[in-house]
């Protein structure tokens, strides 16, 4: 479901946006909707990557090798 919103922007900016929208064969409304959608998608991807990275840190990484007792490492 789509919903209209009210946006207040400078008249000079709106004029420039209308020119850009016409050059792209679209509307100012469509350009703004696409840009806002991109912002939301990027935020969702970031959160997903952040959760995956934190999970990996919590789990840890096996870097090979074998466990060694502390006494073996520090023989005197």
PyMOL Python script that loads the backbone (N, CA, C, O; Angstrom):
from pymol import cmd

cmd.read_pdbstr("""\
ATOM      1  N   UNK A   1       0.837  -1.171   0.000  1.00  0.00           N
ATOM      2  CA  UNK A   1       0.000   0.000   0.000  1.00  0.00           C
ATOM      3  C   UNK A   1       0.889   1.243   0.000  1.00  0.00           C
ATOM      4  O   UNK A   1       1.831   1.347   0.786  1.00  0.00           O
ATOM      5  N   UNK A   2       0.583   2.156  -0.869  1.00  0.00           N
ATOM      6  CA  UNK A   2       1.340   3.401  -0.934  1.00  0.00           C
ATOM      7  C   UNK A   2       0.624   4.479  -0.157  1.00  0.00           C
ATOM      8  O   UNK A   2      -0.601   4.479  -0.041  1.00  0.00           O
ATOM      9  N   UNK A   3       1.415   5.407   0.378  1.00  0.00           N
ATOM     10  CA  UNK A   3       0.850   6.514   1.135  1.00  0.00           C
ATOM     11  C   UNK A   3       1.571   7.785   0.747  1.00  0.00           C
ATOM     12  O   UNK A   3       2.795   7.797   0.616  1.00  0.00           O
ATOM     13  N   UNK A   4       0.833   8.831   0.566  1.00  0.00           N
ATOM     14  CA  UNK A   4       1.411  10.136   0.247  1.00  0.00           C
ATOM     15  C   UNK A   4       1.967  10.769   1.509  1.00  0.00           C
ATOM     16  O   UNK A   4       1.447  10.563   2.606  1.00  0.00           O
ATOM     17  N   UNK A   5       3.044  11.552   1.340  1.00  0.00           N
ATOM     18  CA  UNK A   5       3.612  12.319   2.443  1.00  0.00           C
ATOM     19  C   UNK A   5       3.774  13.764   1.984  1.00  0.00           C
ATOM     20  O   UNK A   5       3.785  14.051   0.787  1.00  0.00           O
ATOM     21  N   UNK A   6       3.897  14.650   2.933  1.00  0.00           N
ATOM     22  CA  UNK A   6       4.139  16.056   2.622  1.00  0.00           C
ATOM     23  C   UNK A   6       5.590  16.365   2.930  1.00  0.00           C
ATOM     24  O   UNK A   6       6.110  15.996   3.983  1.00  0.00           O
ATOM     25  N   UNK A   7       6.234  17.043   2.004  1.00  0.00           N
ATOM     26  CA  UNK A   7       7.647  17.354   2.137  1.00  0.00           C
ATOM     27  C   UNK A   7       7.853  18.827   1.834  1.00  0.00           C
ATOM     28  O   UNK A   7       7.350  19.329   0.829  1.00  0.00           O
ATOM     29  N   UNK A   8       8.570  19.511   2.673  1.00  0.00           N
ATOM     30  CA  UNK A   8       8.872  20.927   2.437  1.00  0.00           C
ATOM     31  C   UNK A   8      10.333  21.050   2.019  1.00  0.00           C
ATOM     32  O   UNK A   8      11.241  20.676   2.761  1.00  0.00           O
ATOM     33  N   UNK A   9      10.541  21.583   0.815  1.00  0.00           N
ATOM     34  CA  UNK A   9      11.907  21.832   0.336  1.00  0.00           C
ATOM     35  C   UNK A   9      11.949  23.200  -0.336  1.00  0.00           C
ATOM     36  O   UNK A   9      10.921  23.765  -0.708  1.00  0.00           O
ATOM     37  N   UNK A  10      13.144  23.704  -0.478  1.00  0.00           N
ATOM     38  CA  UNK A  10      13.375  25.004  -1.090  1.00  0.00           C
ATOM     39  C   UNK A  10      12.892  24.998  -2.542  1.00  0.00           C
ATOM     40  O   UNK A  10      13.071  24.008  -3.251  1.00  0.00           O
ATOM     41  N   UNK A  11      12.282  26.099  -2.984  1.00  0.00           N
ATOM     42  CA  UNK A  11      11.735  26.205  -4.339  1.00  0.00           C
ATOM     43  C   UNK A  11      12.825  26.025  -5.395  1.00  0.00           C
ATOM     44  O   UNK A  11      12.591  25.375  -6.414  1.00  0.00           O
ATOM     45  N   UNK A  12      14.000  26.586  -5.168  1.00  0.00           N
ATOM     46  CA  UNK A  12      15.088  26.459  -6.140  1.00  0.00           C
ATOM     47  C   UNK A  12      15.516  24.994  -6.281  1.00  0.00           C
ATOM     48  O   UNK A  12      15.796  24.522  -7.383  1.00  0.00           O
ATOM     49  N   UNK A  13      15.562  24.293  -5.162  1.00  0.00           N
ATOM     50  CA  UNK A  13      15.907  22.867  -5.201  1.00  0.00           C
ATOM     51  C   UNK A  13      14.854  22.081  -5.961  1.00  0.00           C
ATOM     52  O   UNK A  13      15.188  21.212  -6.765  1.00  0.00           O
ATOM     53  N   UNK A  14      13.590  22.378  -5.714  1.00  0.00           N
ATOM     54  CA  UNK A  14      12.506  21.683  -6.408  1.00  0.00           C
ATOM     55  C   UNK A  14      12.579  21.907  -7.911  1.00  0.00           C
ATOM     56  O   UNK A  14      12.349  20.981  -8.689  1.00  0.00           O
ATOM     57  N   UNK A  15      12.892  23.109  -8.319  1.00  0.00           N
ATOM     58  CA  UNK A  15      13.029  23.414  -9.744  1.00  0.00           C
ATOM     59  C   UNK A  15      14.134  22.563 -10.372  1.00  0.00           C
ATOM     60  O   UNK A  15      13.949  21.987 -11.444  1.00  0.00           O
ATOM     61  N   UNK A  16      15.262  22.490  -9.708  1.00  0.00           N
ATOM     62  CA  UNK A  16      16.375  21.676 -10.206  1.00  0.00           C
ATOM     63  C   UNK A  16      16.001  20.201 -10.235  1.00  0.00           C
ATOM     64  O   UNK A  16      16.352  19.487 -11.175  1.00  0.00           O
ATOM     65  N   UNK A  17      15.291  19.743  -9.208  1.00  0.00           N
ATOM     66  CA  UNK A  17      14.857  18.341  -9.170  1.00  0.00           C
ATOM     67  C   UNK A  17      13.918  18.020 -10.323  1.00  0.00           C
ATOM     68  O   UNK A  17      14.007  16.945 -10.916  1.00  0.00           O
ATOM     69  N   UNK A  18      13.023  18.941 -10.643  1.00  0.00           N
ATOM     70  CA  UNK A  18      12.096  18.717 -11.755  1.00  0.00           C
ATOM     71  C   UNK A  18      12.838  18.578 -13.074  1.00  0.00           C
ATOM     72  O   UNK A  18      12.461  17.758 -13.912  1.00  0.00           O
ATOM     73  N   UNK A  19      13.884  19.366 -13.269  1.00  0.00           N
ATOM     74  CA  UNK A  19      14.690  19.274 -14.487  1.00  0.00           C
ATOM     75  C   UNK A  19      15.377  17.909 -14.554  1.00  0.00           C
ATOM     76  O   UNK A  19      15.355  17.249 -15.592  1.00  0.00           O
ATOM     77  N   UNK A  20      15.985  17.494 -13.447  1.00  0.00           N
ATOM     78  CA  UNK A  20      16.662  16.194 -13.406  1.00  0.00           C
ATOM     79  C   UNK A  20      15.667  15.062 -13.643  1.00  0.00           C
ATOM     80  O   UNK A  20      15.954  14.123 -14.386  1.00  0.00           O
ATOM     81  N   UNK A  21      14.508  15.152 -13.017  1.00  0.00           N
ATOM     82  CA  UNK A  21      13.487  14.116 -13.199  1.00  0.00           C
ATOM     83  C   UNK A  21      13.047  14.046 -14.655  1.00  0.00           C
ATOM     84  O   UNK A  21      12.883  12.952 -15.196  1.00  0.00           O
ATOM     85  N   UNK A  22      12.852  15.194 -15.299  1.00  0.00           N
ATOM     86  CA  UNK A  22      12.449  15.207 -16.710  1.00  0.00           C
ATOM     87  C   UNK A  22      13.534  14.589 -17.584  1.00  0.00           C
ATOM     88  O   UNK A  22      13.229  13.863 -18.531  1.00  0.00           O
ATOM     89  N   UNK A  23      14.792  14.869 -17.276  1.00  0.00           N
ATOM     90  CA  UNK A  23      15.893  14.286 -18.050  1.00  0.00           C
ATOM     91  C   UNK A  23      15.924  12.763 -17.908  1.00  0.00           C
ATOM     92  O   UNK A  23      16.347  12.058 -18.824  1.00  0.00           O
ATOM     93  N   UNK A  24      15.479  12.268 -16.770  1.00  0.00           N
ATOM     94  CA  UNK A  24      15.467  10.823 -16.512  1.00  0.00           C
ATOM     95  C   UNK A  24      14.120  10.181 -16.856  1.00  0.00           C
ATOM     96  O   UNK A  24      13.913   8.991 -16.618  1.00  0.00           O
ATOM     97  N   UNK A  25      13.226  10.963 -17.406  1.00  0.00           N
ATOM     98  CA  UNK A  25      11.880  10.489 -17.779  1.00  0.00           C
ATOM     99  C   UNK A  25      11.145   9.879 -16.586  1.00  0.00           C
ATOM    100  O   UNK A  25      10.546   8.809 -16.694  1.00  0.00           O
ATOM    101  N   UNK A  26      11.198  10.556 -15.476  1.00  0.00           N
ATOM    102  CA  UNK A  26      10.512  10.094 -14.271  1.00  0.00           C
ATOM    103  C   UNK A  26       9.962  11.310 -13.529  1.00  0.00           C
ATOM    104  O   UNK A  26       9.999  12.427 -14.047  1.00  0.00           O
ATOM    105  N   UNK A  27       9.469  11.101 -12.358  1.00  0.00           N
ATOM    106  CA  UNK A  27       8.937  12.208 -11.550  1.00  0.00           C
ATOM    107  C   UNK A  27       9.814  12.414 -10.319  1.00  0.00           C
ATOM    108  O   UNK A  27      10.586  11.537  -9.932  1.00  0.00           O
ATOM    109  N   UNK A  28       9.678  13.575  -9.722  1.00  0.00           N
ATOM    110  CA  UNK A  28      10.388  13.866  -8.484  1.00  0.00           C
ATOM    111  C   UNK A  28       9.942  12.883  -7.409  1.00  0.00           C
ATOM    112  O   UNK A  28      10.763  12.375  -6.645  1.00  0.00           O
ATOM    113  N   UNK A  29       8.657  12.620  -7.354  1.00  0.00           N
ATOM    114  CA  UNK A  29       8.120  11.678  -6.376  1.00  0.00           C
ATOM    115  C   UNK A  29       8.744  10.294  -6.544  1.00  0.00           C
ATOM    116  O   UNK A  29       9.123   9.660  -5.560  1.00  0.00           O
ATOM    117  N   UNK A  30       8.851   9.825  -7.787  1.00  0.00           N
ATOM    118  CA  UNK A  30       9.434   8.503  -8.047  1.00  0.00           C
ATOM    119  C   UNK A  30      10.920   8.475  -7.672  1.00  0.00           C
ATOM    120  O   UNK A  30      11.404   7.492  -7.109  1.00  0.00           O
ATOM    121  N   UNK A  31      11.638   9.555  -7.988  1.00  0.00           N
ATOM    122  CA  UNK A  31      13.063   9.612  -7.633  1.00  0.00           C
ATOM    123  C   UNK A  31      13.240   9.545  -6.125  1.00  0.00           C
ATOM    124  O   UNK A  31      14.111   8.826  -5.635  1.00  0.00           O
ATOM    125  N   UNK A  32      12.421  10.289  -5.382  1.00  0.00           N
ATOM    126  CA  UNK A  32      12.521  10.281  -3.923  1.00  0.00           C
ATOM    127  C   UNK A  32      12.148   8.914  -3.353  1.00  0.00           C
ATOM    128  O   UNK A  32      12.812   8.423  -2.440  1.00  0.00           O
ATOM    129  N   UNK A  33      11.099   8.303  -3.880  1.00  0.00           N
ATOM    130  CA  UNK A  33      10.694   6.980  -3.404  1.00  0.00           C
ATOM    131  C   UNK A  33      11.799   5.959  -3.645  1.00  0.00           C
ATOM    132  O   UNK A  33      12.078   5.131  -2.778  1.00  0.00           O
ATOM    133  N   UNK A  34      12.431   6.010  -4.822  1.00  0.00           N
ATOM    134  CA  UNK A  34      13.530   5.081  -5.128  1.00  0.00           C
ATOM    135  C   UNK A  34      14.717   5.302  -4.196  1.00  0.00           C
ATOM    136  O   UNK A  34      15.321   4.344  -3.712  1.00  0.00           O
ATOM    137  N   UNK A  35      15.043   6.551  -3.949  1.00  0.00           N
ATOM    138  CA  UNK A  35      16.187   6.858  -3.083  1.00  0.00           C
ATOM    139  C   UNK A  35      15.922   6.417  -1.646  1.00  0.00           C
ATOM    140  O   UNK A  35      16.807   5.863  -0.994  1.00  0.00           O
ATOM    141  N   UNK A  36      14.720   6.659  -1.154  1.00  0.00           N
ATOM    142  CA  UNK A  36      14.375   6.230   0.202  1.00  0.00           C
ATOM    143  C   UNK A  36      14.382   4.709   0.317  1.00  0.00           C
ATOM    144  O   UNK A  36      14.796   4.161   1.338  1.00  0.00           O
ATOM    145  N   UNK A  37      13.931   4.041  -0.715  1.00  0.00           N
ATOM    146  CA  UNK A  37      13.965   2.581  -0.739  1.00  0.00           C
ATOM    147  C   UNK A  37      15.407   2.071  -0.681  1.00  0.00           C
ATOM    148  O   UNK A  37      15.703   1.102   0.019  1.00  0.00           O
ATOM    149  N   UNK A  38      16.290   2.725  -1.412  1.00  0.00           N
ATOM    150  CA  UNK A  38      17.711   2.354  -1.393  1.00  0.00           C
ATOM    151  C   UNK A  38      18.306   2.541  -0.002  1.00  0.00           C
ATOM    152  O   UNK A  38      19.080   1.700   0.456  1.00  0.00           O
ATOM    153  N   UNK A  39      17.960   3.616   0.663  1.00  0.00           N
ATOM    154  CA  UNK A  39      18.468   3.881   2.014  1.00  0.00           C
ATOM    155  C   UNK A  39      18.029   2.780   2.973  1.00  0.00           C
ATOM    156  O   UNK A  39      18.827   2.305   3.780  1.00  0.00           O
ATOM    157  N   UNK A  40      16.764   2.374   2.887  1.00  0.00           N
ATOM    158  CA  UNK A  40      16.251   1.320   3.764  1.00  0.00           C
ATOM    159  C   UNK A  40      16.944  -0.012   3.468  1.00  0.00           C
ATOM    160  O   UNK A  40      17.319  -0.729   4.396  1.00  0.00           O
ATOM    161  N   UNK A  41      17.118  -0.350   2.189  1.00  0.00           N
ATOM    162  CA  UNK A  41      17.790  -1.599   1.819  1.00  0.00           C
ATOM    163  C   UNK A  41      19.226  -1.628   2.334  1.00  0.00           C
ATOM    164  O   UNK A  41      19.679  -2.649   2.852  1.00  0.00           O
ATOM    165  N   UNK A  42      19.939  -0.519   2.195  1.00  0.00           N
ATOM    166  CA  UNK A  42      21.319  -0.458   2.671  1.00  0.00           C
ATOM    167  C   UNK A  42      21.379  -0.627   4.185  1.00  0.00           C
ATOM    168  O   UNK A  42      22.266  -1.312   4.695  1.00  0.00           O
ATOM    169  N   UNK A  43      20.458  -0.018   4.899  1.00  0.00           N
ATOM    170  CA  UNK A  43      20.430  -0.149   6.359  1.00  0.00           C
ATOM    171  C   UNK A  43      20.146  -1.598   6.761  1.00  0.00           C
ATOM    172  O   UNK A  43      20.743  -2.106   7.710  1.00  0.00           O
ATOM    173  N   UNK A  44      19.250  -2.253   6.054  1.00  0.00           N
ATOM    174  CA  UNK A  44      18.940  -3.653   6.360  1.00  0.00           C
ATOM    175  C   UNK A  44      20.133  -4.559   6.069  1.00  0.00           C
ATOM    176  O   UNK A  44      20.434  -5.457   6.855  1.00  0.00           O
ATOM    177  N   UNK A  45      20.814  -4.330   4.946  1.00  0.00           N
ATOM    178  CA  UNK A  45      22.003  -5.133   4.619  1.00  0.00           C
ATOM    179  C   UNK A  45      23.109  -4.915   5.642  1.00  0.00           C
ATOM    180  O   UNK A  45      23.799  -5.860   6.023  1.00  0.00           O
ATOM    181  N   UNK A  46      23.280  -3.678   6.089  1.00  0.00           N
ATOM    182  CA  UNK A  46      24.285  -3.369   7.100  1.00  0.00           C
ATOM    183  C   UNK A  46      23.993  -4.124   8.394  1.00  0.00           C
ATOM    184  O   UNK A  46      24.889  -4.733   8.978  1.00  0.00           O
ATOM    185  N   UNK A  47      22.743  -4.083   8.839  1.00  0.00           N
ATOM    186  CA  UNK A  47      22.371  -4.772  10.082  1.00  0.00           C
ATOM    187  C   UNK A  47      22.586  -6.278   9.950  1.00  0.00           C
ATOM    188  O   UNK A  47      23.038  -6.928  10.893  1.00  0.00           O
ATOM    189  N   UNK A  48      22.265  -6.828   8.786  1.00  0.00           N
ATOM    190  CA  UNK A  48      22.462  -8.260   8.550  1.00  0.00           C
ATOM    191  C   UNK A  48      23.955  -8.614   8.617  1.00  0.00           C
ATOM    192  O   UNK A  48      24.336  -9.600   9.249  1.00  0.00           O
ATOM    193  N   UNK A  49      24.783  -7.815   7.971  1.00  0.00           N
ATOM    194  CA  UNK A  49      26.225  -8.056   7.985  1.00  0.00           C
ATOM    195  C   UNK A  49      26.790  -7.880   9.392  1.00  0.00           C
ATOM    196  O   UNK A  49      27.670  -8.633   9.807  1.00  0.00           O
ATOM    197  N   UNK A  50      26.292  -6.898  10.119  1.00  0.00           N
ATOM    198  CA  UNK A  50      26.748  -6.658  11.489  1.00  0.00           C
ATOM    199  C   UNK A  50      26.433  -7.861  12.379  1.00  0.00           C
ATOM    200  O   UNK A  50      27.279  -8.308  13.153  1.00  0.00           O
ATOM    201  N   UNK A  51      25.205  -8.380  12.261  1.00  0.00           N
ATOM    202  CA  UNK A  51      24.828  -9.555  13.060  1.00  0.00           C
ATOM    203  C   UNK A  51      25.701 -10.756  12.712  1.00  0.00           C
ATOM    204  O   UNK A  51      26.136 -11.485  13.604  1.00  0.00           O
ATOM    205  N   UNK A  52      25.962 -10.969  11.419  1.00  0.00           N
ATOM    206  CA  UNK A  52      26.797 -12.095  10.997  1.00  0.00           C
ATOM    207  C   UNK A  52      28.213 -11.948  11.539  1.00  0.00           C
ATOM    208  O   UNK A  52      28.810 -12.928  11.985  1.00  0.00           O
ATOM    209  N   UNK A  53      28.753 -10.740  11.506  1.00  0.00           N
ATOM    210  CA  UNK A  53      30.109 -10.506  12.009  1.00  0.00           C
ATOM    211  C   UNK A  53      30.178 -10.721  13.518  1.00  0.00           C
ATOM    212  O   UNK A  53      31.129 -11.324  14.013  1.00  0.00           O
ATOM    213  N   UNK A  54      29.182 -10.235  14.249  1.00  0.00           N
ATOM    214  CA  UNK A  54      29.170 -10.425  15.695  1.00  0.00           C
ATOM    215  C   UNK A  54      29.007 -11.897  16.062  1.00  0.00           C
ATOM    216  O   UNK A  54      29.611 -12.367  17.026  1.00  0.00           O
ATOM    217  N   UNK A  55      28.192 -12.627  15.297  1.00  0.00           N
ATOM    218  CA  UNK A  55      28.052 -14.064  15.523  1.00  0.00           C
ATOM    219  C   UNK A  55      29.376 -14.781  15.289  1.00  0.00           C
ATOM    220  O   UNK A  55      29.747 -15.676  16.049  1.00  0.00           O
ATOM    221  N   UNK A  56      30.088 -14.386  14.232  1.00  0.00           N
ATOM    222  CA  UNK A  56      31.382 -15.007  13.936  1.00  0.00           C
ATOM    223  C   UNK A  56      32.383 -14.725  15.047  1.00  0.00           C
ATOM    224  O   UNK A  56      33.161 -15.606  15.413  1.00  0.00           O
ATOM    225  N   UNK A  57      32.376 -13.520  15.585  1.00  0.00           N
ATOM    226  CA  UNK A  57      33.285 -13.189  16.687  1.00  0.00           C
ATOM    227  C   UNK A  57      32.940 -13.982  17.940  1.00  0.00           C
ATOM    228  O   UNK A  57      33.825 -14.425  18.672  1.00  0.00           O
ATOM    229  N   UNK A  58      31.647 -14.152  18.176  1.00  0.00           N
ATOM    230  CA  UNK A  58      31.201 -14.910  19.344  1.00  0.00           C
ATOM    231  C   UNK A  58      31.605 -16.379  19.230  1.00  0.00           C
ATOM    232  O   UNK A  58      32.023 -16.990  20.213  1.00  0.00           O
ATOM    233  N   UNK A  59      31.480 -16.937  18.036  1.00  0.00           N
ATOM    234  CA  UNK A  59      31.818 -18.334  17.797  1.00  0.00           C
ATOM    235  C   UNK A  59      33.326 -18.538  17.796  1.00  0.00           C
ATOM    236  O   UNK A  59      33.823 -19.545  18.303  1.00  0.00           O
ATOM    237  N   UNK A  60      34.039 -17.600  17.239  1.00  0.00           N
ATOM    238  CA  UNK A  60      35.492 -17.714  17.139  1.00  0.00           C
ATOM    239  C   UNK A  60      35.894 -18.371  15.836  1.00  0.00           C
ATOM    240  O   UNK A  60      35.048 -18.835  15.073  1.00  0.00           O
ATOM    241  N   UNK A  61      37.172 -18.404  15.592  1.00  0.00           N
ATOM    242  CA  UNK A  61      37.710 -18.948  14.360  1.00  0.00           C
ATOM    243  C   UNK A  61      38.720 -20.042  14.683  1.00  0.00           C
ATOM    244  O   UNK A  61      39.545 -19.893  15.585  1.00  0.00           O
ATOM    245  N   UNK A  62      38.648 -21.134  13.943  1.00  0.00           N
ATOM    246  CA  UNK A  62      39.647 -22.182  14.098  1.00  0.00           C
ATOM    247  C   UNK A  62      40.756 -21.886  13.096  1.00  0.00           C
ATOM    248  O   UNK A  62      40.530 -21.916  11.887  1.00  0.00           O
ATOM    249  N   UNK A  63      41.925 -21.607  13.588  1.00  0.00           N
ATOM    250  CA  UNK A  63      43.030 -21.209  12.731  1.00  0.00           C
ATOM    251  C   UNK A  63      44.046 -22.327  12.542  1.00  0.00           C
ATOM    252  O   UNK A  63      45.187 -22.079  12.151  1.00  0.00           O
ATOM    253  N   UNK A  64      43.634 -23.540  12.818  1.00  0.00           N
ATOM    254  CA  UNK A  64      44.544 -24.670  12.677  1.00  0.00           C
ATOM    255  C   UNK A  64      45.326 -24.891  13.959  1.00  0.00           C
ATOM    256  O   UNK A  64      45.040 -24.282  14.990  1.00  0.00           O
ATOM    257  N   UNK A  65      46.286 -25.741  13.884  1.00  0.00           N
ATOM    258  CA  UNK A  65      47.101 -26.018  15.054  1.00  0.00           C
ATOM    259  C   UNK A  65      46.399 -26.948  16.019  1.00  0.00           C
ATOM    260  O   UNK A  65      45.297 -27.432  15.762  1.00  0.00           O
ATOM    261  N   UNK A  66      47.056 -27.182  17.119  1.00  0.00           N
ATOM    262  CA  UNK A  66      46.494 -28.075  18.130  1.00  0.00           C
ATOM    263  C   UNK A  66      46.588 -27.402  19.485  1.00  0.00           C
ATOM    264  O   UNK A  66      47.471 -26.572  19.701  1.00  0.00           O
ATOM    265  N   UNK A  67      45.704 -27.742  20.392  1.00  0.00           N
ATOM    266  CA  UNK A  67      45.760 -27.147  21.723  1.00  0.00           C
ATOM    267  C   UNK A  67      47.052 -27.545  22.448  1.00  0.00           C
ATOM    268  O   UNK A  67      47.495 -28.691  22.365  1.00  0.00           O
ATOM    269  N   UNK A  68      47.631 -26.605  23.141  1.00  0.00           N
ATOM    270  CA  UNK A  68      48.860 -26.869  23.889  1.00  0.00           C
ATOM    271  C   UNK A  68      48.632 -26.377  25.326  1.00  0.00           C
ATOM    272  O   UNK A  68      48.081 -25.300  25.553  1.00  0.00           O
ATOM    273  N   UNK A  69      49.063 -27.181  26.266  1.00  0.00           N
ATOM    274  CA  UNK A  69      48.921 -26.801  27.670  1.00  0.00           C
ATOM    275  C   UNK A  69      49.838 -25.625  27.984  1.00  0.00           C
ATOM    276  O   UNK A  69      50.896 -25.472  27.373  1.00  0.00           O
ATOM    277  N   UNK A  70      49.441 -24.826  28.908  1.00  0.00           N
ATOM    278  CA  UNK A  70      50.216 -23.653  29.285  1.00  0.00           C
ATOM    279  C   UNK A  70      51.614 -24.042  29.760  1.00  0.00           C
ATOM    280  O   UNK A  70      52.597 -23.381  29.423  1.00  0.00           O
ATOM    281  N   UNK A  71      51.699 -25.118  30.546  1.00  0.00           N
ATOM    282  CA  UNK A  71      53.002 -25.561  31.055  1.00  0.00           C
ATOM    283  C   UNK A  71      53.954 -25.924  29.927  1.00  0.00           C
ATOM    284  O   UNK A  71      55.155 -25.672  30.024  1.00  0.00           O
ATOM    285  N   UNK A  72      53.428 -26.517  28.854  1.00  0.00           N
ATOM    286  CA  UNK A  72      54.278 -26.877  27.715  1.00  0.00           C
ATOM    287  C   UNK A  72      54.822 -25.631  27.021  1.00  0.00           C
ATOM    288  O   UNK A  72      55.949 -25.633  26.524  1.00  0.00           O
ATOM    289  N   UNK A  73      54.031 -24.582  26.989  1.00  0.00           N
ATOM    290  CA  UNK A  73      54.464 -23.354  26.342  1.00  0.00           C
ATOM    291  C   UNK A  73      55.548 -22.628  27.147  1.00  0.00           C
ATOM    292  O   UNK A  73      56.417 -21.959  26.588  1.00  0.00           O
ATOM    293  N   UNK A  74      55.476 -22.776  28.447  1.00  0.00           N
ATOM    294  CA  UNK A  74      56.372 -22.029  29.330  1.00  0.00           C
ATOM    295  C   UNK A  74      57.291 -22.951  30.126  1.00  0.00           C
ATOM    296  O   UNK A  74      57.422 -22.814  31.342  1.00  0.00           O
ATOM    297  N   UNK A  75      57.914 -23.874  29.439  1.00  0.00           N
ATOM    298  CA  UNK A  75      58.855 -24.777  30.134  1.00  0.00           C
ATOM    299  C   UNK A  75      60.043 -23.971  30.606  1.00  0.00           C
ATOM    300  O   UNK A  75      60.523 -23.058  29.934  1.00  0.00           O
ATOM    301  N   UNK A  76      60.497 -24.345  31.790  1.00  0.00           N
ATOM    302  CA  UNK A  76      61.647 -23.618  32.342  1.00  0.00           C
ATOM    303  C   UNK A  76      62.743 -24.574  32.674  1.00  0.00           C
ATOM    304  O   UNK A  76      63.800 -24.161  33.151  1.00  0.00           O
TER     305      UNK A  76
END
""", "prot")
cmd.dss("prot")
cmd.show_as("cartoon", "prot")
cmd.util.cbc("prot")
cmd.orient("prot")
